């Protein structure tokens, strides 16, 4: 399939782990480990191993021929096993009897996929860890840097940029921990034979499964899971949550970088963020990748969820729906995680612009601070009504809120000019921002 956008929306290392060549090699690794496990238990002669080992190399197989044969057979394992068996027989005819011993196609495909996930998903986790570390650095550096908090896309009350970054850090840490746990749960052996009984191996099936698991470094579940896809789907769901979390961060960065806001933006480079027609543009390219991933991931996760209702012991259609969907989800999330790690690591923060934007409403952003202090003296409801009326007047007359407050007799009777001036200082109304940042950053050593 064309991959012209692979470098933009993906990650080269993850793409390599999920490539066609990697998929074939993972399946061949399972076949080789199966033969070695059979020898370990005395089910195959040692003399058969050299020919099987020599044939277990993806470079020996023609991808085009395999693709054509898979289209006829219904899955990739059938032609691959057939071709591998022929290659082994060319060297040692008797050794070919010990290829694919006791296995079924799904055993090889599923376990091969697990091996690929075990290689690819930690690369995503490393990007998430890098993004979280960068977010923590911003939180630490800007724990006391005031900026406008925004709700419903409007200025609310002051926060600190450190608090916002601490929220990014904690969210990234949560999704990374969730992915790590679900990867461990999903990285188990699939080996059950035709209907999940290993009947063709007589009484040696369970012991061979244990030996195969040891060879591949995979835990062996209590029974095969051919039609029970919850482990893989749980991992897919966690990846989808990661995409959404990264999308939230990307949305924040895109909004903060708007021309009219300009409080934080992706570090400009000579070859990224430009426009084909407008020389002045500085587009948030990295954020766009994460936002695109956040749009795509839900559909991919939904496909995995929809494919769970598989029939009896082996699914028809549902299993096949996973083959391209789960790897594509991994690719999409990898590109998002890489992009946001790069964006946060190079993020340019402008505290002066943050402070200027706090002043853009003429003090309205601190109306709550005035109302709270006044309310402690005349009652909450009365104070709220007086300050709300003063805010309306300030907006209508385009006057600073402080001057309107000072001119209102019912307010100035209870609040002095010095008190009003103090309440109009953003740094005086940051609440527990610094404490929250400290609490979150205390967990940083356990991140990833």
Secondary structure as GFF3:
##gff-version 3
##sequence-region A 1 448
A	DSSP	alpha_helix	6	9	.	.	.	ID=ss1
A	DSSP	alpha_helix	12	17	.	.	.	ID=ss2
A	DSSP	alpha_helix	20	40	.	.	.	ID=ss3
A	DSSP	three_ten_helix	46	48	.	.	.	ID=ss4
A	DSSP	alpha_helix	49	55	.	.	.	ID=ss5
A	DSSP	three_ten_helix	58	60	.	.	.	ID=ss6
A	DSSP	alpha_helix	63	73	.	.	.	ID=ss7
A	DSSP	alpha_helix	76	91	.	.	.	ID=ss8
A	DSSP	three_ten_helix	93	98	.	.	.	ID=ss9
A	DSSP	alpha_helix	105	141	.	.	.	ID=ss10
A	DSSP	beta_strand	146	151	.	.	.	ID=ss11
A	DSSP	beta_strand	154	160	.	.	.	ID=ss12
A	DSSP	alpha_helix	161	186	.	.	.	ID=ss13
A	DSSP	beta_strand	188	189	.	.	.	ID=ss14
A	DSSP	three_ten_helix	199	204	.	.	.	ID=ss15
A	DSSP	alpha_helix	205	216	.	.	.	ID=ss16
A	DSSP	beta_strand	219	220	.	.	.	ID=ss17
A	DSSP	alpha_helix	230	256	.	.	.	ID=ss18
A	DSSP	beta_strand	264	265	.	.	.	ID=ss19
A	DSSP	alpha_helix	285	306	.	.	.	ID=ss20
A	DSSP	alpha_helix	318	345	.	.	.	ID=ss21
A	DSSP	beta_strand	348	349	.	.	.	ID=ss22
A	DSSP	alpha_helix	351	358	.	.	.	ID=ss23
A	DSSP	three_ten_helix	364	366	.	.	.	ID=ss24
A	DSSP	alpha_helix	367	378	.	.	.	ID=ss25
A	DSSP	alpha_helix	380	397	.	.	.	ID=ss26
A	DSSP	alpha_helix	401	407	.	.	.	ID=ss27
A	DSSP	alpha_helix	409	412	.	.	.	ID=ss28
A	DSSP	alpha_helix	417	423	.	.	.	ID=ss29
A	DSSP	three_ten_helix	426	428	.	.	.	ID=ss30
A	DSSP	alpha_helix	433	441	.	.	.	ID=ss31
A	DSSP	three_ten_helix	444	446	.	.	.	ID=ss32
###
